[in-house]
Amino acid sequence: MENPPGASNVVHTHPHCFLSGVYHVAAEPDAGAPFFLDPRPAAVVMPPPLTAPNLWTFEKVPYPRGRAV
């Protein structure tokens, strides 16, 4: 799939997949970074108060050209 400049993708899942990821052939230096969420509904029922990154937060993953994430 190729996105045009300025495009984005919505949060989605890949049902019945053991592993999925992102591979960027080329990206501008100021391109956004992908992030990964826990898709299980129970993971967001009662989120704890968050003051620092932990097991319940997500981090954006930088992707240099040619790197699989």
C-alpha positions in Angstrom: 0.0 0.0 0.0 1.3 3.4 -0.8 0.0 6.5 0.9 0.2 9.9 -0.8 1.9 12.9 1.0 0.0 14.0 4.1 -2.0 10.8 4.3 -2.5 8.8 7.5 -4.1 5.6 8.6 -6.7 5.0 11.3 -6.1 2.7 14.3 -6.9 -0.9 13.1 -6.3 -4.5 13.9 -5.2 -7.5 11.9 -7.4 -10.4 13.1 -6.0 -13.9 13.2 -2.5 -12.6 12.6 0.4 -13.8 14.8 2.6 -10.9 13.7 2.1 -7.7 11.7 4.3 -4.7 11.2 5.3 -1.7 9.1 8.0 -1.4 6.5 8.8 2.1 5.1 10.7 2.1 1.8 11.1 5.9 2.1 9.9 8.6 4.5 10.5 12.3 4.9 12.5 13.3 8.0 9.4 15.0 9.5 7.0 12.1 8.8 5.0 10.9 11.8 6.0 7.8 13.6 3.7 4.7 13.9 2.4 3.6 17.3 1.1 0.3 18.5 -1.9 -0.2 20.9 -3.2 -3.2 22.8 -6.4 -4.0 20.9 -8.1 -6.0 23.7 -11.2 -4.2 24.9 -10.4 -5.0 28.6 -7.1 -3.1 28.2 -9.0 0.2 28.1 -11.9 -0.5 30.5 -10.3 1.2 33.5 -7.0 2.8 32.6 -4.9 3.7 35.5 -3.7 7.3 36.0 -0.5 7.7 34.0 2.4 9.9 34.8 5.2 8.2 33.0 5.5 5.5 30.2 4.8 2.0 31.5 3.1 -1.2 30.5 -0.2 0.5 29.8 1.1 3.3 27.6 2.3 3.3 24.0 5.3 4.9 22.4 5.7 6.2 18.9 8.3 4.1 17.0 10.7 6.0 14.8 11.3 4.4 11.4 14.5 5.1 9.5 14.3 4.4 5.8 14.5 0.6 5.0 13.8 -0.5 8.6 11.1 -3.0 9.4 9.1 -2.1 12.5 
